[in-house]
Amino acid sequence: MEALLEGLMEWIGQNTDYEAAAMPPPIIIEMSPEELTQEYYTGAPHLAPVDGVDDRVNALYARAEGPHGTIYLRAAALTDGASQFDDPLDNPVFREVLLHELVHHAQWHSGEAETWACINYGELEAYVLGGRYLAERHVTDPMPNRLFWAHRYARC
């Protein structure tokens, strides 16, 4: 995971103005869909799905947890398409999800996020960069309406 993390941070640095490769890495915690759903709804458990799984939640960035932030994400082995790879960490869909959260990490560690009127503003950049990452690898985007959702999630 360490080499993957370093490679993705380097990619972010090459595709943005963030000096991401020099940033301290976040803690990465892979979880089951049930655990990730529980983590997501920690502050509002009454809103959690009755069956305990929200399939829309693939990852979370918690900037204030751990020494440099924590990323909670669906385990690589449980990510769509994982069975097509000898090592689930090689799955570009998993890598894009991790990349998305690492973009948020870079936004916060660079101080960029502190200039926003609303925390959601960072979603546009994270989704756009994720789409670029997949396109560079000639991978069909599992989010075909990515720009629509990028703008939608970036609203406050």
N, C-alpha and C positions, 0 to 999 in steps of 0.2 A: 504494500500500500504506500510505503514511503516514496518509492521511485515514481509511482503514478502521481502522487500528490505533487512532487517536485516538477514533473513534466507538465502537469496541468497549470501549475502556478507560472511556469516559464511561458506556456502558451498564452496565458492571460497577459503577461508582461509584454509579449510580442504583438498582441492584438489590441492593447489599450495603452493609456498613459500611466497605468499603475506600475510601480516597481515591485510587482508581486513576488518575483523570485527571492527578493530580499526580506520578505515579510515572514514573521514567525508563523509556523503552521498551526492550524486549529487541531483540536482533538477530533478524530473521526470515529463515530460509533455506528456500526451497522446493526440494524434491528429487524425484527419481523414486522409485517404490516400491522399486526395488532399492537405491538409495542410502540411503533411510530405513531399510530393513531392516538394512543394513550398520551404520548408525549405532546402531540400537537394540541390536544384538547385539555391539557393539564389545568389551565385557568378557567375552563368552561366545560366541565365533564357532562353537564346536562345537554350540551349540543352534540356530543359524540354520537355516531351512528349506533343503533341498537345492537347490531351484530358485531360491533367492536372494531370494524375496519372501514377506513375511508380511503378508497383506492385512488383518490385524487392527490393524496399526500405521499410524495416520494422522498422528501427530505426537508430538513429545517436547519437554519443557521441561528445559533444562539450566541450572540456576540459577547454577552456578559458571563457566559459559563466557561469555566476552565481558565487557564492563564492567558490564552489568546483567542478564545472563542471555541465553540464546539459545533460540529456538524453531525446531525442525526440523519441517517438515511437508510432506506430499504436496503437490506443486505444484497450484495452483488449476486449471490446465488439465487435470490428470489426476484430479481429484476427481469422484466420481459426479455426474452431472447438469450438468457444466461445459458441454457442448455446447448446452445450452438457453439460454445467456447470451452476449451479444456480448462481455462482459468476464467471464472466469471468476471474477474477484474478487467479482462480484455474486451468485454462487451462495451461497444461505443455508446449504447443507450445508458448504461450505468455511469460511464465516464462523463457523459453530458450532464447527468443529474448532479454528480459531484462537482463538475465544473461550474454549474449554475450557482451552487452554494459557495464555492470558492470565489466567485465574482463578488458575492455579497461580503465575504471575508475581506477581499481587497478594497471594496468600497468603504468599509468601516475602518480598516487599518490605515488607509490613505488619508482619512479625514473627510473624504468626499461626502459620505452619508450625513455628516453633521451639518452640511450646508443645505440639506433638503428641508422643505416645509413639511414633508410627509415621508415616512419610511418606505412607502410603496413605490416611490420614484425609482428605486434601484431595480425593480423587476424588469423594466423595459430593457435595460442594458443586459441583464443576466439572460433573458430569453433570446434576445437577438444574438448574443455571443454564442449561446448554446446551439442555435440554428446554424450559425457559421461553422462551428466546430464539426457538426454532423455533415454539413455540405462538403467540407474539405475532405472528409473521409468517405464521401459518396455513399452515405447511409441514409436510407429513407427516414425522414423525420417522423417519429411517432406522434407528433403534434402538428398535424397538417395545417391548422389555422394558427400557427405560432404567433404571427404578428398581431392578429386580432387579440389573442389571449395576453400577449405582452402588453398591449395598450390597456386592456381591461384590468389586468392585475396591477398596473402602474397607477391606476386612478386612486384618488383619496376621497 
